[in-house]
Amino acid sequence: MIYVLFVALVLAALAAVLVGLGVWLGQRGKRPSAATRAHGYRGDEVDDDLRNVFIAEVKSEIGNLRRNLMLWKAAPANLARLMPLRRSFHTLKGSSRMVGVPALGDFNARFERLLDRVIDKSLAPDAAVVAVVEQAVAALPELLAQFEGQRTPRADIAAIMKTADRLIKSERAVVRPLRSGDATDSLPTAGAAAQAVRAVRSAATPPPPRSSAAEAPRRDDDTTPH
């Protein structure tokens, strides 16, 4: 009898532990609701542990972006200085989507794509590109504050994203300088060009007219007076 009672108590305790574990796991794996997603950059229902890790990561990447932005602005054509910026936007894109803040993920994805175009040399890193990347980096702390529920961004996030989209779709490709032996081998030399010009001028100049005296035939009845 005592043995049966002991087994029953153990089973009851085990069931309680399993129920509690299920509730805990359910809370950790809970995705943001539709209402939370509607806020765009808010993360009200993200698990606390995951939320804290995400906030720390975003702050770290913002610091990296600020430092690397200063280096890149000094030499926009230097791809080695651009790559760390692109890497930070890529990291923030993945982390934001993982915690269930797709709007923040999409924001970072835009600038990852923009820098991809600069890296593959299909877009020149001109003043407009540098300016919008600078605006994006400046806006990230405000987006993080909105995620934490502190305040809405003062920056015009929609306008920044629209500018990035326009640049991504633009056709302002990098002009590749001519290399030795590229197309210059087929160009005429100065001597050949001068010879060609003389030939054209010669062909275009009509021959001088012949004199009438030279053309008139001598008649047989012409006599010279004595």
Wavefront OBJ file of the C-alpha trace (Angstrom):
o trace
v 0.000 0.000 0.000
v 2.765 2.413 0.913
v 4.599 1.467 -2.265
v 1.542 2.237 -4.402
v 1.077 5.599 -2.682
v 4.744 6.449 -3.235
v 4.520 5.618 -6.938
v 1.384 7.753 -7.273
v 3.107 10.728 -5.667
v 6.134 10.355 -7.949
v 3.926 10.191 -11.022
v 1.970 13.265 -9.922
v 5.168 15.226 -9.343
v 6.524 14.148 -12.720
v 3.316 15.226 -14.439
v 3.509 18.643 -12.795
v 7.105 19.051 -13.957
v 6.182 18.095 -17.513
v 3.270 20.534 -17.569
v 5.471 23.342 -16.292
v 8.156 22.511 -18.821
v 5.597 22.559 -21.625
v 4.336 25.978 -20.589
v 7.896 27.339 -20.391
v 8.819 25.969 -23.798
v 5.625 27.341 -25.255
v 6.427 30.803 -23.961
v 9.979 30.688 -25.336
v 8.828 29.578 -28.751
v 5.913 31.985 -28.947
v 6.015 34.164 -32.055
v 4.793 37.744 -32.041
v 1.060 38.092 -32.558
v -0.528 39.841 -35.523
v -1.011 42.929 -33.366
v 2.670 43.009 -32.504
v 3.651 42.528 -36.145
v 1.398 45.431 -37.083
v 3.629 47.709 -35.025
v 6.426 46.977 -37.490
v 9.488 47.614 -35.368
v 8.039 46.720 -31.959
v 9.091 43.576 -30.102
v 6.651 43.529 -27.174
v 6.082 39.767 -27.167
v 9.625 38.591 -27.836
v 10.965 36.285 -25.126
v 12.917 38.277 -22.526
v 16.141 36.292 -22.857
v 16.083 36.451 -26.645
v 15.101 40.102 -26.493
v 18.084 41.011 -24.313
v 20.503 39.116 -26.545
v 19.066 40.832 -29.621
v 19.299 44.312 -28.092
v 22.931 43.722 -27.131
v 23.735 42.507 -30.643
v 22.051 45.481 -32.310
v 23.948 47.917 -30.084
v 27.216 46.183 -30.911
v 26.534 46.305 -34.654
v 25.525 49.973 -34.464
v 28.934 50.687 -32.938
v 30.612 48.719 -35.734
v 28.594 50.564 -38.371
v 29.519 53.970 -36.985
v 33.232 53.190 -36.928
v 33.305 51.582 -40.357
v 31.149 54.312 -41.876
v 33.748 56.931 -40.961
v 36.470 54.859 -42.617
v 34.415 54.239 -45.750
v 33.404 57.893 -46.148
v 37.083 58.803 -46.370
v 37.498 56.449 -49.359
v 34.114 55.377 -50.829
v 35.743 53.439 -53.688
v 37.675 51.252 -51.226
v 35.744 47.957 -51.167
v 37.796 46.638 -48.255
v 36.325 49.422 -46.103
v 32.835 48.790 -47.444
v 32.659 45.056 -46.717
v 32.338 45.407 -42.891
v 29.368 47.758 -43.382
v 27.629 45.252 -45.609
v 28.361 42.472 -43.081
v 26.729 44.427 -40.241
v 23.563 45.080 -42.258
v 23.452 41.376 -43.155
v 23.799 40.363 -39.490
v 21.058 42.747 -38.375
v 18.771 41.528 -41.157
v 19.055 37.914 -40.021
v 18.781 38.651 -36.299
v 15.724 40.889 -36.738
v 13.852 38.267 -38.707
v 14.814 35.555 -36.230
v 13.293 37.389 -33.258
v 10.136 38.223 -35.224
v 10.664 41.873 -36.188
v 10.431 41.603 -40.003
v 10.188 45.346 -40.594
v 13.602 45.879 -39.025
v 14.905 42.941 -41.029
v 13.600 44.456 -44.263
v 15.178 47.812 -43.413
v 18.614 46.242 -43.057
v 18.084 44.010 -46.097
v 17.651 47.075 -48.297
v 21.040 48.441 -47.361
v 22.653 45.057 -47.727
v 21.329 44.959 -51.324
v 22.428 48.548 -51.946
v 25.983 47.817 -50.853
v 25.955 44.588 -52.878
v 25.455 46.714 -55.994
v 28.399 48.897 -55.044
v 30.546 45.835 -54.357
v 29.758 44.219 -57.716
v 30.493 47.577 -59.396
v 27.031 47.981 -60.890
v 26.498 51.161 -58.850
v 28.950 53.966 -58.222
v 29.546 54.877 -54.542
v 28.707 58.522 -55.147
v 27.523 61.166 -52.691
v 23.891 59.996 -52.848
v 24.811 56.417 -51.900
v 27.067 57.528 -49.057
v 24.405 59.925 -47.751
v 21.601 57.355 -47.591
v 23.848 54.787 -45.878
v 24.760 57.461 -43.344
v 21.045 58.160 -42.775
v 20.382 54.451 -42.258
v 23.119 54.113 -39.661
v 21.813 57.199 -37.849
v 18.261 55.788 -37.860
v 19.131 52.395 -36.368
v 19.370 53.605 -32.726
v 15.898 55.130 -33.114
v 14.537 51.870 -34.529
v 16.093 50.002 -31.613
v 14.418 52.416 -29.192
v 11.092 51.717 -30.894
v 11.720 47.973 -30.569
v 12.251 48.486 -26.846
v 8.977 50.408 -26.672
v 10.555 53.726 -25.715
v 9.609 56.062 -28.583
v 8.875 56.252 -32.271
v 11.721 57.291 -34.606
v 12.144 60.958 -35.430
v 13.815 60.047 -38.718
v 11.631 59.532 -41.784
v 12.198 55.787 -42.123
v 9.908 55.440 -45.142
v 11.775 58.185 -47.031
v 15.156 56.615 -46.263
v 13.970 53.240 -47.545
v 12.446 54.807 -50.659
v 15.744 56.520 -51.457
v 17.594 53.231 -51.036
v 15.115 51.483 -53.347
v 15.561 54.154 -56.000
v 19.344 53.802 -55.876
v 19.139 50.002 -55.984
v 17.113 50.229 -59.201
v 19.207 52.995 -60.770
v 21.532 52.542 -63.738
v 24.456 54.641 -62.535
v 27.088 51.998 -63.073
v 30.749 52.387 -62.264
v 32.776 53.476 -65.295
v 35.668 51.053 -65.687
v 38.887 52.790 -66.792
v 40.535 51.522 -69.954
v 43.428 49.169 -69.372
v 46.526 48.973 -71.517
v 45.718 46.934 -74.603
v 41.925 47.133 -74.117
v 40.346 49.041 -76.980
v 43.276 51.326 -77.645
v 45.081 48.773 -79.839
v 42.581 49.338 -82.624
v 42.966 53.120 -82.585
v 45.043 54.619 -85.451
v 48.410 56.163 -84.692
v 49.007 59.864 -85.269
v 50.960 59.172 -88.492
v 48.297 56.865 -89.895
v 45.587 59.363 -89.049
v 47.443 62.195 -90.823
v 47.950 60.026 -93.892
v 44.262 59.172 -93.976
v 43.323 62.862 -93.743
v 45.633 63.726 -96.666
v 44.113 60.958 -98.759
v 40.596 62.207 -98.087
v 41.540 65.783 -98.950
v 43.248 64.666 -102.148
v 40.201 62.685 -103.250
v 37.907 65.606 -102.514
v 39.992 68.202 -104.467
v 38.984 68.380 -108.194
v 41.810 68.533 -110.832
v 42.633 72.001 -112.296
v 40.724 72.857 -115.532
v 42.616 72.505 -118.823
v 43.225 75.728 -120.849
v 41.139 76.373 -123.980
v 44.271 76.954 -126.074
v 45.570 73.551 -125.230
v 42.228 71.950 -126.014
v 41.691 73.735 -129.458
v 43.005 71.598 -132.400
v 45.259 73.209 -135.070
v 43.457 73.724 -138.422
v 45.161 72.710 -141.713
v 44.349 76.039 -143.450
v 46.067 78.080 -140.780
v 48.964 79.947 -142.444
v 51.630 82.059 -141.041
v 51.933 85.432 -142.792
v 55.282 86.193 -144.449
l 1 2 3 4 5 6 7 8 9 10 11 12 13 14 15 16 17 18 19 20 21 22 23 24 25 26 27 28 29 30 31 32 33 34 35 36 37 38 39 40 41 42 43 44 45 46 47 48 49 50 51 52 53 54 55 56 57 58 59 60 61 62 63 64 65 66 67 68 69 70 71 72 73 74 75 76 77 78 79 80 81 82 83 84 85 86 87 88 89 90 91 92 93 94 95 96 97 98 99 100 101 102 103 104 105 106 107 108 109 110 111 112 113 114 115 116 117 118 119 120 121 122 123 124 125 126 127 128 129 130 131 132 133 134 135 136 137 138 139 140 141 142 143 144 145 146 147 148 149 150 151 152 153 154 155 156 157 158 159 160 161 162 163 164 165 166 167 168 169 170 171 172 173 174 175 176 177 178 179 180 181 182 183 184 185 186 187 188 189 190 191 192 193 194 195 196 197 198 199 200 201 202 203 204 205 206 207 208 209 210 211 212 213 214 215 216 217 218 219 220 221 222 223 224 225 226
